[in-house]
Amino acid sequence: MSFMRRPRVRSLLATAAVAGGLVLGLATPAQADYTSPIYPTLKACNDARPKYSSSWTRPQACYAMYNWDGTKVIGYAFLVKTRS
């Protein structure tokens, strides 16, 4: 522990500790808000929704997902939102 007697090392460690505290203290809370995988049927989508429910997330209603030009339903998905 003789390296801790050097002022440069002590000031570097103190600076790192302060910077780490600022990063953690000023960070925004995590947000879930993401789209689930695409399920082939509406029933499969509705059956999967309870698996995404937790103390901090809430699944929304299933909705149709369309192909690139919006003419054909390719599956169903839902949004998972952060509880407020």
Buried (B, 14 or more C-beta within 10 A) or exposed (E): EEEEEEEEEEEEEEEEEEEEEEEEEEEEEEEBEEEBEEBEEBEEBBEBBEEBEEEEBBBBEBEEBEEEEEEEEEBBBBBBBEEE
